[in-house]
Amino acid sequence: LCERFGRHRTILLICAVFIAGSLTCAFAPNAVGLALARVLLGFAVGGATQTVPMYVAELAPMAIRGRLVLCFQLAIGVGIVIAT
């Protein structure tokens, strides 16, 4: 998707998937609906984890590019640990 539509549009699509998954979780009528919504959110997290660091690396100045990508990856890791 990134190569075909660009990173910015792909990130916007991932945001829409996050919103749809969150709303589906909030209004899930039963456990199966909640599980399917969580799968949808899992795809959004996976897409964001792959797409956003590339986008940040493309936009960041060369002097701080590595630090910005590292901070993003660190924030993802810490968020996963806290959520667990």
Secondary structure, DSSP 8 states (H G I E B T S, - for coil): -HHHH-HHHHHHHHHHHHHHHHHHHHT-SSHHHHHHHHHHHHHHHHHHHHHHHHHHHHHS-TTTHHHHHHHHHHHHHHHHHHH-
